[in-house]
Amino acid sequence: MSGYVVVESLKTDVTLPPTDPVTLSASCPVGKNVIGGGVELLTPSRNILLQDSHPHGGTAWRVTLVNRVNNPATADFRVTAICATLD
């Protein structure tokens, strides 16, 4: 493994409709593979839940979030992909 890089994708003003999942992702540069990742909620809220966080297609990190209340919510997120060249 070589060429380690962290990719951060800032998602601002994301609208989460009531109870419908929203998917966000961060992608690795061309030629790199995802080896880890995650998400940070930058707008504090007890109503937004992380439903899933996993590698996607070998080159991105994908997260799914859900708003658990009956009103739309707007929030900011930082999705992170940890990427490397796999030898």
N, C-alpha and C positions, 0 to 999 in steps of 0.2 A: 504494500500500500504506500502511495506517495501523493504529493500534491494536495495535501489537506487544506480545505477552505470552508469557511462558514458563510452561508448565504442567508441574509435576513431580508424578509419581504414585509414591509410595513403596509398594513391594510387599514385605511382610515374611513371613518363614517360608514362602516358596514351596517346595513339594515338587516336585522334578523326578524322575520315575520313570526307571529305567534305559532309556536310548536312545530314549525317547519325547519328542518336542518339546513344549515348553510355550510358549504365546503370551501376551504381556502387552502392554498398551497404555496410552497417555495420550491423553485427548481434549481438544480445544479447546472453549472456551466457545461457546455458541450465537452464530452469526453470524460466527465466525472460521474461517479455513482454515489447515491445517497447511502450513508452509513448510520445516520441518526437524525434526530430533529425534534421539534416540539412547537409549542405555541405559548405566547404570553398575552394575557388580557390586559390592555393598557388603560381601559376604562372600568373601574371597579363596578361589579354588578353581581348580586347573588342570584340573578335570574338567568344568567347565561351559563350553560353547562357544556363541558367538553364531552362529546359523545364518542369520538374516535380520533386517534393520532397514530399514523403509520406511514411506512414508505409506500410510494406509488410508482409503479413502472420502473423501478430501479434508479430513477433520476430525479425524483422529487419527494418532498414530504408533504403529506396531505392531512388536514385536520377537519373534523366535522363538529360544528357547534350547534346547539339548540337553545332557543329562547323558551323558557318554561312557563311564561305568563301569557295572558290573552291580549296584550298590547305589543305592538312592534317595539323593538329595542335597537338603539344605534350604539355601536362601540368601535374602538380601535384595537387592532391586534398586531402582534409581531409573530410571523411564522418563520421558523428557522430550519434550514436544511444543513446538515453537516455532510460535506462531500469530499471524495478522494478519488484518485486514480487507482483502480484495483489491478495489481500486477498478476 
